[in-house]
Amino acid sequence: MIKKFVALVRFGREKAKIEGVPLSLVRIFIIILNKLDGYIRELDFRKRGLPSVLLITLPKSGSMFILHSLMGICRLRSLQTGDHGFPYGSIDGDGLKRFAKGCAIDQGHYMPSSKNLFLLKREGINKVVVHVRDPRQALLSWVHYVDKLHKNNIVYTELDIELPLDYFDKTLEEKIDVMIECWYPHLIGFIDGWLRYQREGVSRWDVEVLITEFKKMKNTPELLFDDIFKFYGIDQSTFPSDVMHHKGTHSHFRKGELDEWNSVFTAEQIRRTSESMTDEMYDEFGWTRVQP
């Protein structure tokens, strides 16, 4: 029976069913684990006083590097706050309630919707980090990432958007055209939405936002982490010195380039993607402007 419960912890309900664990015991065991996790984190919070850190990131912007680096430095526990899909992922109120106890970390691609912001405010999550990247480069990285998912036969379990049936028979140029049409508007909406929230929404929802950008993460990650620690009021002197230069080992980076899109996109693709970006985006992040 112990082996069966270990299977439950490692592989979830489906594996438990295969191993013959009754679902009633599964539910009870999950409740016990959740309560135990909350109790341990409450003790941890009283001891170390670390808040929970919520990272809201644009897909393909170095999300896993930041997440695992902070987990390594701060020893925060990973706790899921909702559906991590994009662009339709939403925050789960019950998960957020446990997350709010402190000493936890999570990363999602949440939009600044009224529902998400209401749940954050209701559970007392008054600070979030929003991390972005030049959407043109994020788009190109996403095209290559989807090819990788397809090669591993998991693409349809990971995507929230519909692709043409012949998508994977297309050339790279054609794939980019498809993604500009069906994926790129969501990237623009994410960045524009959070910039607008920073400008207009904080006074309504009382959720502060720190917006960070890919270039600083790539070139001076220690400064990016300094910004996050200051934002959350985390005293870095409490961390062991051997973890302060932690390098995130979990990364989906292909190359981590900044302007690779400029040499891969066609002239028309550059025009279309660049014209969709706002002056505020260019000014805020110093992204490459394209002359008409």
Secondary structure, 3 states (H helix, E strand, C coil): CHHHHHHHHHHCHHHHHHCCCCHHHHHHHHHHHHHHHHHHHHHHHHHHCCCCEEEEECCCCCHHHHHHHHHHHHCCEECCCECCCCCCCCECHHHHHHHCCCCEEEEECCCCCHHHHHHHHHCCCCEEEEEECCHHHHHHHHHHHHHHHHHCCCHHHHCCCCCCCCHHHCCHHHHHHHHHHHCHHHHHHHHHHHHHHHHHHHHHHCCEEEEEEHHHHHHCHHHHHHHHHHHHCCCHHHCCHHHCCCCCCCCCCCCCCCCCHHHHCCHHHHHHHHHCCCHHHHHHHCCCCCCC
